[in-house]
């Protein structure tokens, strides 16, 4: 089965975000083997240490989410996910910390995407990413979730 790693900085503390993320991870199990990997967050002056934690967890095709990335629609993102699994059995989706990521993480990414030019709270971004990955799979399968 395809493996999916959502690599993220820090933990979710709020039950409502955790519940939403768990719901999408549960739905994803019909398409892949999803896993959330939480990397320790560091203060801004130690961002490189934080990024080393991200790099250590990367596997397969790497998709970085970043506000300055390529602005994508849900259909675009579905095509990126589909392309990623053509050449790898694992896809790693990275959500950087509050200060973003360094050039080393950017260089490790096969694709860098943006879900908009606005800033989202980090914990909400985890839910958005999980939902968009689920949506990407349903688009590929022609399921009615994406209308």
N, C-alpha and C positions, 0 to 999 in steps of 0.2 A: 504494500500500500504506500502511496505517496506520503512523504513526511513534510510537515509544515512547522517551522519554528518561528514564533513571534518573539523577537529579542527586544527587550525593553528595559529602560533604566528605571529603577525604583519599584516600589510596591503600590498596590491599590489598597486604600484603607476604608473607603466608603463602601458600604454594603450594596448600594444601588448600582455603582459602577461594576463592582465585582459580580453581581447577579447578572447584569447585562452581558458582560464578557463571557461568563460561564455559559449562558444561553447560546451565544454564537459558537463557542467552542464545541458545545454538544451537537449543534446542527452540523458543524464542519466534519464531525466524525463519519458522516455518510459519504464524504468525498476524500478525506485524507486523515492522517494521524496527526492532530494538532498538539502543539506543546508551547506553553508560554515560558520563556526563560527570562527571569528578572536578574538584571545586573545591578550591582551596588552603585548607588549614586554618590557622587563626590561634589565638593564645593567647586565653583567655577575655575579656580586656580589649579585644580587637579583634574581638569577635563581629560587630559591625555591618559591618566590612569583609568578613568571611566571608560574611555574608548578602547583601551587594551582589553578590558573585560568584555566588551562587545565583540572585538575581533576574535578573541579566543572561542567564542560560541558560534561563529559563522560556519555554515556548511552548505554546500550545493550552490544553487543560483541565489544571489543576494539582491534583494530589493530594499532600497533605503527610502524611507519616507522623510521628506524635508520640504519646508515651505518654498525653497528655491528650486525644487525639482520640476520635472516636466508635468505641467498641469494635465491631468487625465480625467476622462469620463469613466463611468463604471464599465462601459463596454471596452474602452481602451485598457483599463486595468485587467479585465477578464482576459483579453488577448495577451497581456504581459504574463499573467499567471499561466496561461496555456502554453506559451512559448517557453517559459521557465521549466515546466515539467517535461517538455520534449527532450531537453538535454540533461536533466538531473532528476534524481528521485527525491531530493530534498530541496525545499525552498525556504530561505531565511528572510523574514521581513523585519527590518530594523526600525525601531522608534527610538530616536536619540533622546538625550536628556534635555533639561531646560535651556542649556547653553549650546545645544546642537552637537554635532560630531566634528572630529578633526579630519584633516586631509587623508589620513591613513584609512579611516572608515569609508570616506567618500570613494577612494581609489579601489576599495575592495568590492564596491557595489557594481553589479551588472546593470542595474537600472536604478534611477533616482526619480521618484514620483512625488507629486504634491496633490493633496485632496482639497486644495484651495489656498488662497493667499492670506487667509485670516489665521490668527493664532488660536489654537484650542488648548484647553487644560490637558496636561499630559495624560491624566487618567481617562479623560474622555476620548483622547486620541486612540487609546488602546481599544475602546469599544468600537470606534469608527473603523479602525483597521480590521478588527475581527469581522464586523458586519460587511465591509467591502470585499473581504476575501470570500465570505460566504456568498455574497451577491455574485462575485466573479464566477464561482463554480456553478451557480444556478443559471447564469446567462449561458455559459458553455453547454450546459445540459438542456437548455431550452425550457427550463421550469418556469412556472408563472410568478415566482417571487418578484422578479424584476419586471415591472410593467412599464 
